[in-house]
Amino acid sequence: MNGVEALIVAGDWTDPERAKVTLGEYAERWIRERPGLRPRTVELYRWLLRKHVLPYIGGVELRKLSAATFRQWRADRLEAGVSASVLAKCYRLLRGILNTAVDPDAIITKNPCKIAGAEKESPEERPLVTVAQVFQIAEKMPDRFAAMVLLAAFGSLRFGEVIALRRCDLAKDVSWVRVSRSFVEVPGKGVVAGPPKSRAGVRTVILPDAIRGEIVAHLKKFVQPEQEALLFTLEKSGAPVRRPNFAQRTKWTETVTKLGLKGVHFHDLRHAGNVWASKAGMSTRDLMARMGHDDIRAALIYQRATSDADRIIADRLSKLVEEHREKPAE
């Protein structure tokens, strides 16, 4: 029995011709063959590959990939200034792609992604804005976008969740907001409505009384009467808000920098709201439900969380607002 026959008998033989496919070609096929991926996930995967992988090792055939290939690629990218966090995302994606190449595709016999710890990333320390600073940001926004800031912070909402809200998603007395969908931007398709980031993302969030006045005023001034009308649209076209046009129209970077909050992103509003809610003294279970945390355990917890607990969180947030909100000069 020769070497090839022995491999076939052992179930370890792979067709060398199939392994001549390049990493770039196989990665694109891998993404296309996963129709269940969320549009935003597909966008992220393609961006990671296009920006950090394909220009450097995308043309290498799968059969020629080795552990040394990935060690050198990672070292070069780190030296070029790419963050360890971004490279961890790239590495996890590459490992997943090549796991499929091993099994079930049987194109290669083993996965060459073997860098210990390369898949781990430490979450970046984000700035924490105060209640007063949130209102300062809101006051500097164009009027039609001020309520976005308040809902993101005091409702713990993601950007895509905020821009997808409709009139029918708010209680008539604006005591709560229902999150049932999220807008994502897909290249070539524009803004597309999809489910929230996770099953736990479908939730109802009680709003603090202290911000209801601003939300009611926004509804009267900027939102059409139809129940399906979006809460936030562009002033002339009535089109949905997108990240680029939001940043441009609000001059976000310039605005927060002038307020002494350089580096603060829109998502940091949600982060701040989560921190405030945790300080309200609620259990992890109830807090996770309010956040719509993207973890399967949080989803199970959400199903058991009570609206009474969220009402308490909202009431305590209201007290926090009244304590720290800047009073107008008399």
Residue pairs with C-beta under 8 A, 6 or more apart in sequence:
1 9
4 13
7 13
12 109
14 106
14 107
14 108
14 109
15 107
16 63
18 107
19 61
19 62
19 63
19 107
19 108
20 61
20 62
20 63
21 61
21 62
21 107
22 58
22 59
22 60
22 61
22 62
23 53
23 54
23 57
23 58
23 59
23 60
23 61
23 62
23 65
23 97
24 49
24 53
24 54
24 58
24 59
26 62
26 97
26 101
26 107
27 49
27 53
27 54
27 58
27 94
27 97
30 97
30 100
31 37
31 42
31 45
31 46
37 45
38 184
38 194
38 195
39 184
39 186
39 189
39 192
39 194
40 160
40 184
40 185
40 186
40 194
42 186
43 184
43 185
43 186
43 187
44 89
45 93
48 86
48 89
48 90
48 93
49 58
49 90
49 93
52 77
52 82
52 86
52 87
52 90
53 73
53 90
53 94
56 73
56 76
56 77
57 65
57 69
57 70
57 73
60 69
62 98
62 101
62 107
62 108
63 108
65 98
65 108
65 112
66 112
67 112
67 113
67 114
67 115
69 112
70 91
70 94
70 112
70 113
70 114
70 115
70 118
71 115
74 87
74 91
74 115
74 118
77 87
77 90
78 84
78 87
84 121
84 122
85 121
85 122
85 123
85 124
87 118
88 118
88 119
88 120
88 121
89 121
91 113
91 115
91 118
91 119
92 119
94 113
95 111
95 113
95 119
98 108
98 111
98 112
98 113
99 111
101 107
101 108
101 111
102 108
102 109
102 110
102 111
126 265
126 267
126 268
126 271
127 261
127 263
127 264
127 268
128 268
128 271
128 272
128 275
129 137
129 153
129 261
129 264
129 268
129 269
129 272
130 272
130 324
131 276
131 320
131 321
131 323
131 324
131 325
132 324
132 325
132 326
133 259
133 261
134 149
134 150
134 153
134 154
134 269
134 272
135 325
135 326
136 259
136 326
137 149
137 255
137 256
137 259
137 261
137 264
137 269
138 146
138 147
138 149
138 150
138 214
139 146
140 255
140 258
140 259
141 148
141 149
141 250
141 255
142 249
142 250
143 221
143 222
144 218
144 221
144 222
144 232
144 233
144 235
145 232
145 241
145 246
145 249
145 250
146 214
146 218
147 214
147 215
147 218
147 231
147 232
148 162
148 163
148 232
148 241
148 246
149 269
150 211
150 214
150 215
151 157
151 162
151 165
151 177
151 207
151 211
151 215
152 158
152 159
152 162
152 266
152 269
152 270
152 273
153 269
153 270
153 272
153 273
154 207
154 208
154 210
154 211
154 273
154 317
154 321
155 177
155 205
155 207
155 273
156 205
156 270
156 273
156 274
156 277
156 290
156 291
156 292
157 177
157 179
157 205
157 270
158 182
158 196
158 197
158 201
158 267
158 270
158 292
159 243
159 246
159 266
159 267
160 182
160 183
160 184
160 196
160 197
161 179
161 181
161 182
161 196
161 201
161 292
162 231
162 232
163 183
163 191
163 230
163 232
163 240
163 241
163 242
163 246
164 181
164 182
164 183
164 193
164 230
164 240
165 177
165 179
165 230
165 231
165 232
166 227
166 228
166 229
166 230
166 231
167 219
167 223
167 224
167 225
167 226
167 227
167 228
167 229
167 231
168 227
168 228
169 177
169 178
169 179
169 180
169 231
170 176
170 177
170 178
170 215
170 219
170 231
171 177
173 212
174 207
174 212
174 215
174 216
174 219
175 206
175 207
175 209
175 212
176 204
176 205
176 206
176 207
177 204
177 205
177 207
178 203
178 204
178 205
179 196
179 201
179 202
179 203
179 204
179 205
179 292
180 195
180 196
180 202
181 193
181 194
181 195
181 196
182 193
182 194
182 195
182 196
182 197
182 201
183 191
183 192
183 193
183 194
183 240
184 191
184 192
184 194
185 191
185 192
185 242
185 243
186 192
190 242
191 239
191 240
191 242
195 201
195 202
196 202
196 203
196 292
197 292
197 294
198 292
198 293
198 294
198 295
198 296
198 298
198 299
199 296
199 299
200 288
200 289
200 292
200 293
200 294
200 295
200 298
200 299
200 301
200 302
201 292
201 294
202 292
203 289
203 290
203 292
203 302
204 307
204 310
205 290
205 310
206 307
206 310
206 311
206 313
206 314
207 215
207 314
208 314
208 315
208 317
208 318
208 321
209 314
209 315
209 318
210 317
210 318
210 321
210 322
210 325
211 321
218 231
219 231
222 231
222 232
222 233
223 229
223 230
223 231
230 240
232 240
232 241
233 239
233 240
233 241
234 240
234 241
234 245
234 249
246 252
246 266
247 253
252 266
256 262
256 263
256 264
273 317
274 287
274 290
274 291
276 317
276 320
277 287
277 290
277 291
277 313
277 317
278 287
280 312
280 313
280 316
280 317
280 320
281 316
282 290
282 309
282 312
282 313
283 309
284 301
285 301
285 304
285 305
286 305
286 306
286 309
286 310
286 313
287 313
288 295
288 298
288 301
288 302
288 305
289 298
289 301
289 302
289 305
289 309
289 310
290 305
290 310
290 313
291 298
292 298
292 302
